[in-house]
Amino acid sequence: MVAVAAEEEAAVPEPDLGFHLLKPGLCGQYKTLRAFQDCSCAQPGTLSLMAPWRLPLLAVSLLWGWLLASSSSSPSTVAPPQDLRITDPGLLGSLDVEWKPPPHAQTFQECTVKYKLEYHSTGDRDWKVIFTRKLKLRVGFDLSRTAEVRLQTLLKGRCTGDVEVQSDWIYATFQIPPQGKLESEVQKFKCIYHDWEYLKCTWQPGLLTPHGVHYGLYYWYEGLEQAVQCAQYIQEQGLNLGCVLHNLSQAEYRDLHICVNGSAAGAQLRPLYSTLRLHNLAQPSAPEQLQLSVSAAQELRAAWSPPGGRVPPHCLEYEVQVAEDAAAWAFVSTQMETAVTISRANQSHVSCVRVRGRTNIFCADQGFWSEWTQDCFSGMELQINCVSFTWFIKPAWVQVLPWGCAGVQPCRWAAGLVPPSACSSTATPAALPLQCT
């Protein structure tokens, strides 16, 4: 008994040393690591003392062991999806793309499996990209060209250490069988979305068009169950060369797929396919109520109102031009405001302003300019019976002024007329005399 006690007493380390509470099996688990070579494998839950300089080595060893364990369980690769295919549901260019998940996808319980789909029609410079968890998508193509699709798996989560793992790409293509010669396709196809109220599309016959041809326009957008034929054709000499489509508000900011095909006895004609975005084809009416005036500083001020119809006023921008005398039109500004102040180069000559509008970059990528709204102004200081005022003229009609001659008769400008004695003027231009009625 004494010998045993002596051995236990001799085994007690010196004081002022660090200590570590060993967990069950710790030494047995890590006894091959260098930091634990001197570890005294005490009984579970017992207190074992360790020199302080060994504690950093212990921390490094634990971190290294954790990294080894985590890296061995994290997948470094993931398989691509399977059975990628493209099918045509008959919607004029809107094709169905579907696939199956990669093998063993259900084993990634702590990770999210997503897919990256890229697609375009041959000849397009850029690829459109969609990230999804679905296994089927419907996307639009130009059926006159080959549809190309590529797809890959994306894996990320705890099972990958929050690092995204990407699979290899898989590919698929789709092309409808060509029909008829290319020269039989209609030409100069153009569509304009007028005032955001109706779409007008026009075309011309192809170079190889037989007599007795009949053209038809069909369209589809998301929300329609199937393709619909035009109900209002534009005809020239009994030939359908255009179509007007109404009630397309649900197709705005969506793909509108159009097909113009032709039929003739004993001949095959190549159909034309086109995918449109209505907001990029919009053309508003001309701005309304353009008014010109001159400020006290002899600056020309123009103000107008947005056009009517369904065009959202906040979606419009305006171009303003000015012409002094008979000079060419000069650019003033492109702006969203409905008023502008213009410095006049020559205060004694006629100044004309014109304004037009189109959809701005906040509502569309492009658009068509409206027609111009135009007005002219000429101002000078007149003395009529000692009353000073600014007079206005407008070409093509006579402007009635609000002031009277000597407080009695209203005055008109009328080119070529000599002012009667009832109206005296000290600053009447020879070409534009006063006339009183």
Contacts in CASP RR format, 6 or more apart in sequence:
PFRMAT RR
TARGET T0000
AUTHOR 0000-0000-0000
METHOD contacts of the structure
MODEL  1
MVAVAAEEEAAVPEPDLGFHLLKPGLCGQYKTLRAFQDCSCAQPGTLSLM
APWRLPLLAVSLLWGWLLASSSSSPSTVAPPQDLRITDPGLLGSLDVEWK
PPPHAQTFQECTVKYKLEYHSTGDRDWKVIFTRKLKLRVGFDLSRTAEVR
LQTLLKGRCTGDVEVQSDWIYATFQIPPQGKLESEVQKFKCIYHDWEYLK
CTWQPGLLTPHGVHYGLYYWYEGLEQAVQCAQYIQEQGLNLGCVLHNLSQ
AEYRDLHICVNGSAAGAQLRPLYSTLRLHNLAQPSAPEQLQLSVSAAQEL
RAAWSPPGGRVPPHCLEYEVQVAEDAAAWAFVSTQMETAVTISRANQSHV
SCVRVRGRTNIFCADQGFWSEWTQDCFSGMELQINCVSFTWFIKPAWVQV
LPWGCAGVQPCRWAAGLVPPSACSSTATPAALPLQCT
13 49 0 8 1.000
17 49 0 8 1.000
17 50 0 8 1.000
17 51 0 8 1.000
17 52 0 8 1.000
18 49 0 8 1.000
18 50 0 8 1.000
18 51 0 8 1.000
18 52 0 8 1.000
18 55 0 8 1.000
19 47 0 8 1.000
19 48 0 8 1.000
19 49 0 8 1.000
19 50 0 8 1.000
20 48 0 8 1.000
20 49 0 8 1.000
20 50 0 8 1.000
20 55 0 8 1.000
20 58 0 8 1.000
21 45 0 8 1.000
21 47 0 8 1.000
21 48 0 8 1.000
22 39 0 8 1.000
22 41 0 8 1.000
22 42 0 8 1.000
22 44 0 8 1.000
22 45 0 8 1.000
22 46 0 8 1.000
22 47 0 8 1.000
22 48 0 8 1.000
23 44 0 8 1.000
23 45 0 8 1.000
24 44 0 8 1.000
24 45 0 8 1.000
25 41 0 8 1.000
25 44 0 8 1.000
26 36 0 8 1.000
26 39 0 8 1.000
27 36 0 8 1.000
27 39 0 8 1.000
27 40 0 8 1.000
27 41 0 8 1.000
27 42 0 8 1.000
28 41 0 8 1.000
30 36 0 8 1.000
30 39 0 8 1.000
30 61 0 8 1.000
31 37 0 8 1.000
31 39 0 8 1.000
31 41 0 8 1.000
33 61 0 8 1.000
34 57 0 8 1.000
34 61 0 8 1.000
35 54 0 8 1.000
35 57 0 8 1.000
35 58 0 8 1.000
35 60 0 8 1.000
35 61 0 8 1.000
36 58 0 8 1.000
36 61 0 8 1.000
38 54 0 8 1.000
39 48 0 8 1.000
39 50 0 8 1.000
40 48 0 8 1.000
42 48 0 8 1.000
50 58 0 8 1.000
70 161 0 8 1.000
73 159 0 8 1.000
74 159 0 8 1.000
74 160 0 8 1.000
74 161 0 8 1.000
75 108 0 8 1.000
75 155 0 8 1.000
75 159 0 8 1.000
75 160 0 8 1.000
75 165 0 8 1.000
76 165 0 8 1.000
77 165 0 8 1.000
77 167 0 8 1.000
78 102 0 8 1.000
78 108 0 8 1.000
78 153 0 8 1.000
78 155 0 8 1.000
78 165 0 8 1.000
78 166 0 8 1.000
78 167 0 8 1.000
79 102 0 8 1.000
79 103 0 8 1.000
79 104 0 8 1.000
79 153 0 8 1.000
79 167 0 8 1.000
80 102 0 8 1.000
80 151 0 8 1.000
80 152 0 8 1.000
80 153 0 8 1.000
80 167 0 8 1.000
80 168 0 8 1.000
80 169 0 8 1.000
80 170 0 8 1.000
81 99 0 8 1.000
81 100 0 8 1.000
81 101 0 8 1.000
81 102 0 8 1.000
81 115 0 8 1.000
81 151 0 8 1.000
81 152 0 8 1.000
81 153 0 8 1.000
81 167 0 8 1.000
81 170 0 8 1.000
82 99 0 8 1.000
82 100 0 8 1.000
82 101 0 8 1.000
82 102 0 8 1.000
82 103 0 8 1.000
83 99 0 8 1.000
83 100 0 8 1.000
84 97 0 8 1.000
84 98 0 8 1.000
84 99 0 8 1.000
84 149 0 8 1.000
84 151 0 8 1.000
84 170 0 8 1.000
84 171 0 8 1.000
84 172 0 8 1.000
85 97 0 8 1.000
85 98 0 8 1.000
85 99 0 8 1.000
85 172 0 8 1.000
86 95 0 8 1.000
86 96 0 8 1.000
86 97 0 8 1.000
86 147 0 8 1.000
86 149 0 8 1.000
86 172 0 8 1.000
86 173 0 8 1.000
86 174 0 8 1.000
87 95 0 8 1.000
87 96 0 8 1.000
87 98 0 8 1.000
87 174 0 8 1.000
88 95 0 8 1.000
88 96 0 8 1.000
88 174 0 8 1.000
88 176 0 8 1.000
89 95 0 8 1.000
89 96 0 8 1.000
89 138 0 8 1.000
90 227 0 8 1.000
91 220 0 8 1.000
91 226 0 8 1.000
91 227 0 8 1.000
91 257 0 8 1.000
92 143 0 8 1.000
92 218 0 8 1.000
92 219 0 8 1.000
92 220 0 8 1.000
92 227 0 8 1.000
92 257 0 8 1.000
92 258 0 8 1.000
92 259 0 8 1.000
92 273 0 8 1.000
93 140 0 8 1.000
93 141 0 8 1.000
93 142 0 8 1.000
93 143 0 8 1.000
93 257 0 8 1.000
93 273 0 8 1.000
93 275 0 8 1.000
94 138 0 8 1.000
94 139 0 8 1.000
94 140 0 8 1.000
94 141 0 8 1.000
94 220 0 8 1.000
94 222 0 8 1.000
94 255 0 8 1.000
94 257 0 8 1.000
95 138 0 8 1.000
95 139 0 8 1.000
95 140 0 8 1.000
95 141 0 8 1.000
95 147 0 8 1.000
95 174 0 8 1.000
96 136 0 8 1.000
96 137 0 8 1.000
96 138 0 8 1.000
97 117 0 8 1.000
97 119 0 8 1.000
97 136 0 8 1.000
97 137 0 8 1.000
97 138 0 8 1.000
97 139 0 8 1.000
97 149 0 8 1.000
97 151 0 8 1.000
97 172 0 8 1.000
98 135 0 8 1.000
98 136 0 8 1.000
98 137 0 8 1.000
99 115 0 8 1.000
99 135 0 8 1.000
99 136 0 8 1.000
99 151 0 8 1.000
99 170 0 8 1.000
100 135 0 8 1.000
101 113 0 8 1.000
101 135 0 8 1.000
101 153 0 8 1.000
102 113 0 8 1.000
102 153 0 8 1.000
102 167 0 8 1.000
105 113 0 8 1.000
108 155 0 8 1.000
108 159 0 8 1.000
109 159 0 8 1.000
110 157 0 8 1.000
110 158 0 8 1.000
110 159 0 8 1.000
111 155 0 8 1.000
111 156 0 8 1.000
111 157 0 8 1.000
111 158 0 8 1.000
111 159 0 8 1.000
111 160 0 8 1.000
112 133 0 8 1.000
112 155 0 8 1.000
112 156 0 8 1.000
112 157 0 8 1.000
113 133 0 8 1.000
113 153 0 8 1.000
113 154 0 8 1.000
113 155 0 8 1.000
114 131 0 8 1.000
114 132 0 8 1.000
114 133 0 8 1.000
114 153 0 8 1.000
114 154 0 8 1.000
114 155 0 8 1.000
114 156 0 8 1.000
115 131 0 8 1.000
115 132 0 8 1.000
115 133 0 8 1.000
115 134 0 8 1.000
115 135 0 8 1.000
115 151 0 8 1.000
115 152 0 8 1.000
115 153 0 8 1.000
115 154 0 8 1.000
116 129 0 8 1.000
116 130 0 8 1.000
116 131 0 8 1.000
116 151 0 8 1.000
116 152 0 8 1.000
116 154 0 8 1.000
116 166 0 8 1.000
117 129 0 8 1.000
117 130 0 8 1.000
117 131 0 8 1.000
117 132 0 8 1.000
117 137 0 8 1.000
117 139 0 8 1.000
117 149 0 8 1.000
117 150 0 8 1.000
117 151 0 8 1.000
118 127 0 8 1.000
118 128 0 8 1.000
118 129 0 8 1.000
118 130 0 8 1.000
118 149 0 8 1.000
118 150 0 8 1.000
118 151 0 8 1.000
119 127 0 8 1.000
119 128 0 8 1.000
119 130 0 8 1.000
119 139 0 8 1.000
119 140 0 8 1.000
119 141 0 8 1.000
119 147 0 8 1.000
119 148 0 8 1.000
119 149 0 8 1.000
119 150 0 8 1.000
120 126 0 8 1.000
120 127 0 8 1.000
120 128 0 8 1.000
120 141 0 8 1.000
120 148 0 8 1.000
121 141 0 8 1.000
121 142 0 8 1.000
121 145 0 8 1.000
121 146 0 8 1.000
121 147 0 8 1.000
121 148 0 8 1.000
122 145 0 8 1.000
122 146 0 8 1.000
122 148 0 8 1.000
123 145 0 8 1.000
127 150 0 8 1.000
128 139 0 8 1.000
130 137 0 8 1.000
130 139 0 8 1.000
131 154 0 8 1.000
140 255 0 8 1.000
140 257 0 8 1.000
140 275 0 8 1.000
141 147 0 8 1.000
141 174 0 8 1.000
141 275 0 8 1.000
142 273 0 8 1.000
142 274 0 8 1.000
142 275 0 8 1.000
143 176 0 8 1.000
143 259 0 8 1.000
143 273 0 8 1.000
144 271 0 8 1.000
144 272 0 8 1.000
144 273 0 8 1.000
145 175 0 8 1.000
146 173 0 8 1.000
146 174 0 8 1.000
146 175 0 8 1.000
147 173 0 8 1.000
147 174 0 8 1.000
147 175 0 8 1.000
148 171 0 8 1.000
148 172 0 8 1.000
148 173 0 8 1.000
149 171 0 8 1.000
149 172 0 8 1.000
149 173 0 8 1.000
149 174 0 8 1.000
150 169 0 8 1.000
150 170 0 8 1.000
150 171 0 8 1.000
150 172 0 8 1.000
151 169 0 8 1.000
151 170 0 8 1.000
151 171 0 8 1.000
151 172 0 8 1.000
152 166 0 8 1.000
152 167 0 8 1.000
152 168 0 8 1.000
152 169 0 8 1.000
152 170 0 8 1.000
153 166 0 8 1.000
153 167 0 8 1.000
154 164 0 8 1.000
154 165 0 8 1.000
154 166 0 8 1.000
154 167 0 8 1.000
155 164 0 8 1.000
155 165 0 8 1.000
155 166 0 8 1.000
155 167 0 8 1.000
156 162 0 8 1.000
156 163 0 8 1.000
156 164 0 8 1.000
156 165 0 8 1.000
178 270 0 8 1.000
179 268 0 8 1.000
179 269 0 8 1.000
179 270 0 8 1.000
179 271 0 8 1.000
180 268 0 8 1.000
180 269 0 8 1.000
180 270 0 8 1.000
181 208 0 8 1.000
181 270 0 8 1.000
182 270 0 8 1.000
183 206 0 8 1.000
183 207 0 8 1.000
183 208 0 8 1.000
184 206 0 8 1.000
184 207 0 8 1.000
184 208 0 8 1.000
184 209 0 8 1.000
184 267 0 8 1.000
184 268 0 8 1.000
184 269 0 8 1.000
184 270 0 8 1.000
185 206 0 8 1.000
185 269 0 8 1.000
185 270 0 8 1.000
185 271 0 8 1.000
185 272 0 8 1.000
186 203 0 8 1.000
186 204 0 8 1.000
186 205 0 8 1.000
186 206 0 8 1.000
186 215 0 8 1.000
186 260 0 8 1.000
186 262 0 8 1.000
186 272 0 8 1.000
187 203 0 8 1.000
187 204 0 8 1.000
187 205 0 8 1.000
187 206 0 8 1.000
187 207 0 8 1.000
188 202 0 8 1.000
188 203 0 8 1.000
188 204 0 8 1.000
189 201 0 8 1.000
189 202 0 8 1.000
189 203 0 8 1.000
189 260 0 8 1.000
189 272 0 8 1.000
189 274 0 8 1.000
190 201 0 8 1.000
190 202 0 8 1.000
190 203 0 8 1.000
191 199 0 8 1.000
191 200 0 8 1.000
191 201 0 8 1.000
191 202 0 8 1.000
191 258 0 8 1.000
191 274 0 8 1.000
191 276 0 8 1.000
191 281 0 8 1.000
192 199 0 8 1.000
192 200 0 8 1.000
192 281 0 8 1.000
192 282 0 8 1.000
192 283 0 8 1.000
192 368 0 8 1.000
193 199 0 8 1.000
193 248 0 8 1.000
193 278 0 8 1.000
193 279 0 8 1.000
193 281 0 8 1.000
193 282 0 8 1.000
193 283 0 8 1.000
194 200 0 8 1.000
194 283 0 8 1.000
195 282 0 8 1.000
195 283 0 8 1.000
195 284 0 8 1.000
195 285 0 8 1.000
195 307 0 8 1.000
195 308 0 8 1.000
195 309 0 8 1.000
195 310 0 8 1.000
195 311 0 8 1.000
196 249 0 8 1.000
196 252 0 8 1.000
196 278 0 8 1.000
196 282 0 8 1.000
196 284 0 8 1.000
196 309 0 8 1.000
196 310 0 8 1.000
196 311 0 8 1.000
196 312 0 8 1.000
197 246 0 8 1.000
197 309 0 8 1.000
197 310 0 8 1.000
198 244 0 8 1.000
198 245 0 8 1.000
198 246 0 8 1.000
198 248 0 8 1.000
199 244 0 8 1.000
199 245 0 8 1.000
199 248 0 8 1.000
199 256 0 8 1.000
199 278 0 8 1.000
199 281 0 8 1.000
200 234 0 8 1.000
200 242 0 8 1.000
200 243 0 8 1.000
200 244 0 8 1.000
200 245 0 8 1.000
201 217 0 8 1.000
201 242 0 8 1.000
201 243 0 8 1.000
201 244 0 8 1.000
201 245 0 8 1.000
201 258 0 8 1.000
201 260 0 8 1.000
202 234 0 8 1.000
202 241 0 8 1.000
202 242 0 8 1.000
203 215 0 8 1.000
203 241 0 8 1.000
203 242 0 8 1.000
203 260 0 8 1.000
203 272 0 8 1.000
204 241 0 8 1.000
205 213 0 8 1.000
205 215 0 8 1.000
205 239 0 8 1.000
205 241 0 8 1.000
209 264 0 8 1.000
209 269 0 8 1.000
210 264 0 8 1.000
210 265 0 8 1.000
210 266 0 8 1.000
210 267 0 8 1.000
211 264 0 8 1.000
212 264 0 8 1.000
212 265 0 8 1.000
213 239 0 8 1.000
213 262 0 8 1.000
213 263 0 8 1.000
213 264 0 8 1.000
213 267 0 8 1.000
213 269 0 8 1.000
214 240 0 8 1.000
214 262 0 8 1.000
214 263 0 8 1.000
214 264 0 8 1.000
215 239 0 8 1.000
215 240 0 8 1.000
215 241 0 8 1.000
215 242 0 8 1.000
215 260 0 8 1.000
215 261 0 8 1.000
215 262 0 8 1.000
216 229 0 8 1.000
216 230 0 8 1.000
216 233 0 8 1.000
216 240 0 8 1.000
216 243 0 8 1.000
216 260 0 8 1.000
216 261 0 8 1.000
216 262 0 8 1.000
217 229 0 8 1.000
217 230 0 8 1.000
217 233 0 8 1.000
217 240 0 8 1.000
217 242 0 8 1.000
217 243 0 8 1.000
217 258 0 8 1.000
217 259 0 8 1.000
217 260 0 8 1.000
218 227 0 8 1.000
218 228 0 8 1.000
218 229 0 8 1.000
218 230 0 8 1.000
218 258 0 8 1.000
218 259 0 8 1.000
218 260 0 8 1.000
218 261 0 8 1.000
219 227 0 8 1.000
219 228 0 8 1.000
219 230 0 8 1.000
219 245 0 8 1.000
219 256 0 8 1.000
219 257 0 8 1.000
219 258 0 8 1.000
219 259 0 8 1.000
220 226 0 8 1.000
220 227 0 8 1.000
220 228 0 8 1.000
220 256 0 8 1.000
220 257 0 8 1.000
221 248 0 8 1.000
221 250 0 8 1.000
221 251 0 8 1.000
221 254 0 8 1.000
221 255 0 8 1.000
221 256 0 8 1.000
221 257 0 8 1.000
222 254 0 8 1.000
222 255 0 8 1.000
223 250 0 8 1.000
227 257 0 8 1.000
227 259 0 8 1.000
230 242 0 8 1.000
230 243 0 8 1.000
230 244 0 8 1.000
230 245 0 8 1.000
232 243 0 8 1.000
232 244 0 8 1.000
232 245 0 8 1.000
232 246 0 8 1.000
233 240 0 8 1.000
233 242 0 8 1.000
233 243 0 8 1.000
234 240 0 8 1.000
234 241 0 8 1.000
234 242 0 8 1.000
234 243 0 8 1.000
234 244 0 8 1.000
235 241 0 8 1.000
235 242 0 8 1.000
248 256 0 8 1.000
248 278 0 8 1.000
249 310 0 8 1.000
251 278 0 8 1.000
252 278 0 8 1.000
252 279 0 8 1.000
253 277 0 8 1.000
253 278 0 8 1.000
253 279 0 8 1.000
254 277 0 8 1.000
255 275 0 8 1.000
255 276 0 8 1.000
255 277 0 8 1.000
256 275 0 8 1.000
256 276 0 8 1.000
256 277 0 8 1.000
256 278 0 8 1.000
257 273 0 8 1.000
257 274 0 8 1.000
257 275 0 8 1.000
257 276 0 8 1.000
258 273 0 8 1.000
258 274 0 8 1.000
258 275 0 8 1.000
258 276 0 8 1.000
259 271 0 8 1.000
259 272 0 8 1.000
259 273 0 8 1.000
259 274 0 8 1.000
260 271 0 8 1.000
260 272 0 8 1.000
260 274 0 8 1.000
261 269 0 8 1.000
261 271 0 8 1.000
261 272 0 8 1.000
262 269 0 8 1.000
262 271 0 8 1.000
263 269 0 8 1.000
277 364 0 8 1.000
277 365 0 8 1.000
279 359 0 8 1.000
279 363 0 8 1.000
279 364 0 8 1.000
280 364 0 8 1.000
280 365 0 8 1.000
280 366 0 8 1.000
280 367 0 8 1.000
281 367 0 8 1.000
281 368 0 8 1.000
282 311 0 8 1.000
282 358 0 8 1.000
282 359 0 8 1.000
282 364 0 8 1.000
282 367 0 8 1.000
282 368 0 8 1.000
283 358 0 8 1.000
283 367 0 8 1.000
283 368 0 8 1.000
283 369 0 8 1.000
283 370 0 8 1.000
284 306 0 8 1.000
284 307 0 8 1.000
284 311 0 8 1.000
284 316 0 8 1.000
284 357 0 8 1.000
284 358 0 8 1.000
284 359 0 8 1.000
284 370 0 8 1.000
285 307 0 8 1.000
285 308 0 8 1.000
285 309 0 8 1.000
285 311 0 8 1.000
285 370 0 8 1.000
285 371 0 8 1.000
286 307 0 8 1.000
286 355 0 8 1.000
286 356 0 8 1.000
286 357 0 8 1.000
286 370 0 8 1.000
286 371 0 8 1.000
286 372 0 8 1.000
286 373 0 8 1.000
287 304 0 8 1.000
287 305 0 8 1.000
287 306 0 8 1.000
287 307 0 8 1.000
287 318 0 8 1.000
287 338 0 8 1.000
287 355 0 8 1.000
287 356 0 8 1.000
287 357 0 8 1.000
287 370 0 8 1.000
287 373 0 8 1.000
288 304 0 8 1.000
288 305 0 8 1.000
288 306 0 8 1.000
288 307 0 8 1.000
288 308 0 8 1.000
288 373 0 8 1.000
289 304 0 8 1.000
289 305 0 8 1.000
290 302 0 8 1.000
290 303 0 8 1.000
290 304 0 8 1.000
290 353 0 8 1.000
290 355 0 8 1.000
290 373 0 8 1.000
290 374 0 8 1.000
290 375 0 8 1.000
291 302 0 8 1.000
291 303 0 8 1.000
291 304 0 8 1.000
291 375 0 8 1.000
292 300 0 8 1.000
292 301 0 8 1.000
292 302 0 8 1.000
292 351 0 8 1.000
292 353 0 8 1.000
292 375 0 8 1.000
292 376 0 8 1.000
292 377 0 8 1.000
292 392 0 8 1.000
293 300 0 8 1.000
293 301 0 8 1.000
293 303 0 8 1.000
293 377 0 8 1.000
294 300 0 8 1.000
294 301 0 8 1.000
294 344 0 8 1.000
294 377 0 8 1.000
294 379 0 8 1.000
294 390 0 8 1.000
295 301 0 8 1.000
295 341 0 8 1.000
298 344 0 8 1.000
298 347 0 8 1.000
299 341 0 8 1.000
299 342 0 8 1.000
299 343 0 8 1.000
299 344 0 8 1.000
300 322 0 8 1.000
300 341 0 8 1.000
300 342 0 8 1.000
300 343 0 8 1.000
300 344 0 8 1.000
300 351 0 8 1.000
300 353 0 8 1.000
300 377 0 8 1.000
301 339 0 8 1.000
301 340 0 8 1.000
301 341 0 8 1.000
301 342 0 8 1.000
302 320 0 8 1.000
302 339 0 8 1.000
302 340 0 8 1.000
302 342 0 8 1.000
302 353 0 8 1.000
302 355 0 8 1.000
302 375 0 8 1.000
303 338 0 8 1.000
303 339 0 8 1.000
304 318 0 8 1.000
304 338 0 8 1.000
304 339 0 8 1.000
304 355 0 8 1.000
304 373 0 8 1.000
305 338 0 8 1.000
306 313 0 8 1.000
306 316 0 8 1.000
306 338 0 8 1.000
307 316 0 8 1.000
307 357 0 8 1.000
307 370 0 8 1.000
311 359 0 8 1.000
312 363 0 8 1.000
314 336 0 8 1.000
314 362 0 8 1.000
314 363 0 8 1.000
315 359 0 8 1.000
315 360 0 8 1.000
315 362 0 8 1.000
315 363 0 8 1.000
315 364 0 8 1.000
316 336 0 8 1.000
316 357 0 8 1.000
316 358 0 8 1.000
316 359 0 8 1.000
316 360 0 8 1.000
317 334 0 8 1.000
317 335 0 8 1.000
317 336 0 8 1.000
317 357 0 8 1.000
317 358 0 8 1.000
317 359 0 8 1.000
317 360 0 8 1.000
317 361 0 8 1.000
318 334 0 8 1.000
318 335 0 8 1.000
318 336 0 8 1.000
318 337 0 8 1.000
318 338 0 8 1.000
318 355 0 8 1.000
318 356 0 8 1.000
318 357 0 8 1.000
319 331 0 8 1.000
319 333 0 8 1.000
319 334 0 8 1.000
319 355 0 8 1.000
319 356 0 8 1.000
319 357 0 8 1.000
319 358 0 8 1.000
319 369 0 8 1.000
320 331 0 8 1.000
320 332 0 8 1.000
320 333 0 8 1.000
320 334 0 8 1.000
320 335 0 8 1.000
320 340 0 8 1.000
320 342 0 8 1.000
320 353 0 8 1.000
320 354 0 8 1.000
320 355 0 8 1.000
321 329 0 8 1.000
321 330 0 8 1.000
321 331 0 8 1.000
321 332 0 8 1.000
321 353 0 8 1.000
321 354 0 8 1.000
321 355 0 8 1.000
322 329 0 8 1.000
322 330 0 8 1.000
322 332 0 8 1.000
322 342 0 8 1.000
322 351 0 8 1.000
322 352 0 8 1.000
322 353 0 8 1.000
323 329 0 8 1.000
323 330 0 8 1.000
323 351 0 8 1.000
323 352 0 8 1.000
323 354 0 8 1.000
324 330 0 8 1.000
324 344 0 8 1.000
324 345 0 8 1.000
324 346 0 8 1.000
324 349 0 8 1.000
324 350 0 8 1.000
324 351 0 8 1.000
325 346 0 8 1.000
325 349 0 8 1.000
325 350 0 8 1.000
329 354 0 8 1.000
332 340 0 8 1.000
332 342 0 8 1.000
332 353 0 8 1.000
333 340 0 8 1.000
336 360 0 8 1.000
342 351 0 8 1.000
342 353 0 8 1.000
344 351 0 8 1.000
347 379 0 8 1.000
347 380 0 8 1.000
348 379 0 8 1.000
348 380 0 8 1.000
349 378 0 8 1.000
350 376 0 8 1.000
350 377 0 8 1.000
350 378 0 8 1.000
350 393 0 8 1.000
351 376 0 8 1.000
351 377 0 8 1.000
351 378 0 8 1.000
352 374 0 8 1.000
352 375 0 8 1.000
352 376 0 8 1.000
352 377 0 8 1.000
353 374 0 8 1.000
353 375 0 8 1.000
353 376 0 8 1.000
353 377 0 8 1.000
354 372 0 8 1.000
354 373 0 8 1.000
354 374 0 8 1.000
354 375 0 8 1.000
355 372 0 8 1.000
355 373 0 8 1.000
355 374 0 8 1.000
356 369 0 8 1.000
356 370 0 8 1.000
356 371 0 8 1.000
356 372 0 8 1.000
356 373 0 8 1.000
357 369 0 8 1.000
357 370 0 8 1.000
358 367 0 8 1.000
358 368 0 8 1.000
358 369 0 8 1.000
358 370 0 8 1.000
359 366 0 8 1.000
359 367 0 8 1.000
375 394 0 8 1.000
376 393 0 8 1.000
376 394 0 8 1.000
376 395 0 8 1.000
377 392 0 8 1.000
377 393 0 8 1.000
377 394 0 8 1.000
378 392 0 8 1.000
378 393 0 8 1.000
378 432 0 8 1.000
379 390 0 8 1.000
379 391 0 8 1.000
379 392 0 8 1.000
379 393 0 8 1.000
380 390 0 8 1.000
380 391 0 8 1.000
380 427 0 8 1.000
380 429 0 8 1.000
381 388 0 8 1.000
381 389 0 8 1.000
381 390 0 8 1.000
381 427 0 8 1.000
382 388 0 8 1.000
382 389 0 8 1.000
382 390 0 8 1.000
382 391 0 8 1.000
382 425 0 8 1.000
382 426 0 8 1.000
382 427 0 8 1.000
382 428 0 8 1.000
383 425 0 8 1.000
383 426 0 8 1.000
383 427 0 8 1.000
384 403 0 8 1.000
384 404 0 8 1.000
384 405 0 8 1.000
384 406 0 8 1.000
384 411 0 8 1.000
384 423 0 8 1.000
384 424 0 8 1.000
384 425 0 8 1.000
384 434 0 8 1.000
385 405 0 8 1.000
385 406 0 8 1.000
385 407 0 8 1.000
385 424 0 8 1.000
387 403 0 8 1.000
389 401 0 8 1.000
389 403 0 8 1.000
391 401 0 8 1.000
391 413 0 8 1.000
392 399 0 8 1.000
392 401 0 8 1.000
393 399 0 8 1.000
393 413 0 8 1.000
393 432 0 8 1.000
398 412 0 8 1.000
398 413 0 8 1.000
398 414 0 8 1.000
399 412 0 8 1.000
399 413 0 8 1.000
400 410 0 8 1.000
400 412 0 8 1.000
401 410 0 8 1.000
401 411 0 8 1.000
401 412 0 8 1.000
401 413 0 8 1.000
402 410 0 8 1.000
403 410 0 8 1.000
403 411 0 8 1.000
404 410 0 8 1.000
404 411 0 8 1.000
405 411 0 8 1.000
405 422 0 8 1.000
405 423 0 8 1.000
405 434 0 8 1.000
405 436 0 8 1.000
406 422 0 8 1.000
406 423 0 8 1.000
408 422 0 8 1.000
409 422 0 8 1.000
409 423 0 8 1.000
409 436 0 8 1.000
409 437 0 8 1.000
410 436 0 8 1.000
410 437 0 8 1.000
411 423 0 8 1.000
411 434 0 8 1.000
411 435 0 8 1.000
411 436 0 8 1.000
412 434 0 8 1.000
412 435 0 8 1.000
412 436 0 8 1.000
412 437 0 8 1.000
413 432 0 8 1.000
413 433 0 8 1.000
413 434 0 8 1.000
413 435 0 8 1.000
414 433 0 8 1.000
414 435 0 8 1.000
415 431 0 8 1.000
415 432 0 8 1.000
415 433 0 8 1.000
416 431 0 8 1.000
416 433 0 8 1.000
417 433 0 8 1.000
417 435 0 8 1.000
418 433 0 8 1.000
419 425 0 8 1.000
419 428 0 8 1.000
419 433 0 8 1.000
419 434 0 8 1.000
419 435 0 8 1.000
419 436 0 8 1.000
420 435 0 8 1.000
420 436 0 8 1.000
422 436 0 8 1.000
423 434 0 8 1.000
423 435 0 8 1.000
423 436 0 8 1.000
425 433 0 8 1.000
425 434 0 8 1.000
428 434 0 8 1.000
END
